[in-house]
Amino acid sequence: MEPVEAMLRQEILARGSISFAHFMEIALYCPKIGYYEGDPGVVGRRGDFYTSVSAGPLFGELLARQFSAWVCEMGLDQAQIVEAGAHDGRLAGDILGWLPSSHRRASIKYWIIEESERRREWQRARLEVFAGQVEWFASFDHLPGPVEGVIFCNELLDAFPFCVLQWRGKQWVELKVGFDEGRFVWRPAPAEPALTPKIPREIEAVLPEAFQIEVCPAARMWWRTAARQLARGKLITFDYGFEADEFLSPARADGTARAYFEHRMSNDLLARPGQQDVTAHVNFTEIQIAGESAGLQTERFTSQSKFLTEIAAQIEDWPSDRVRQFQTLTHPEHLGRAFKVLIQSRDAIPTPPGSRTS
């Protein structure tokens, strides 16, 4: 039995059952043995899933151009670009390599929020050439101060541990995880009121039996924390997901949660814990509300295709490899339609009455 399986089995036998969010937290993030603690090669053509970064350095180049433009527009002499969930550091390297030389020298610091010691090691090795410009922090609580600049994440929110709910007998039940006859199994339990989605009664009346949905309080809490850390600038995420009402489509009666192993998608979320990726679509309505509750203003919610195309319009005479990368990033049959971009912002925080200014 694999170490992650043994740990999960021990917890379940001691407690009877555990939430899927806890199952997912151990399977993906347990130090040294979780899925994301393993070989960084799980991303890309030879791995389990494919991201915008896998297409080549163009994604980072376009983000560098936009982030740099935003910093200039804000008129900041010193700014920070904060990446959360930098995985192996490839995107950070692509962005840093394309920042204007004036920004690379002094005016922009690159901060990486990374809880995992092992992933920090991968990132430091890849970003050694940018030593002195990059700093690492285990969480937002460890930052030296509020952020002025850009906080962003790429395919981070979809990997936060989530709970699974099903509509049974005209009420929501939570599907927890048990262990029976040598395998992990689903066990229904009463859903806590805090987890149940707020759905209009007329929609509840027509929901089919066993309609499934995922809820992710952890993603909402993380976004709110990031928003509060932003003193001035932009908070932006790139991910796949829907607005709240889209999750209730009859086409998604089985929910959006999926597992990925060697580029093959599976609905068996309980198989191979620690060896496969598990993810669910982001509820962008909830994320947007979380940011606005922390004082941010929503600027845009758009497709990755449209966002990147607007940046790319400023570039002339692309080599053929960049053209191919751009097509992968923006074409509806590739990454352009599935991936969304949410941008929220905050102007400078007003100085409290009676405070001294320099």
Secondary structure, DSSP 8 states (H G I E B T S, - for coil): --HHHHHHHHHHHHHS-EEHHHHHHHHHHSTTTSGGGS-GGGBSTTSSB--TGGG-THHHHHHHHHHHHHHHHHT-SSEEEEEE--TTSHHHHHHHHHS-HHIIIIIEEEEEE---HHHHHHHHHHTGGGTTTEEEESSGGGSSS-EEEEEEEES-GGGS--EEEEEETTEEEEEEEEEETTEEEEEEEE--TTTS----HHHHTT--TTEEEEE-HHHHHHHHHHHHHEEEEEEEEEEEEE-GGGGG-GGGTT-S-EEEETTEEES-TTSSTTTSEEE--EEHHHHHHHHHHTT-EEEEEEEHHHHHHHHHTT--S--HHHHHHHHHHH-TTTTTTTEEEEEEEE------TT----
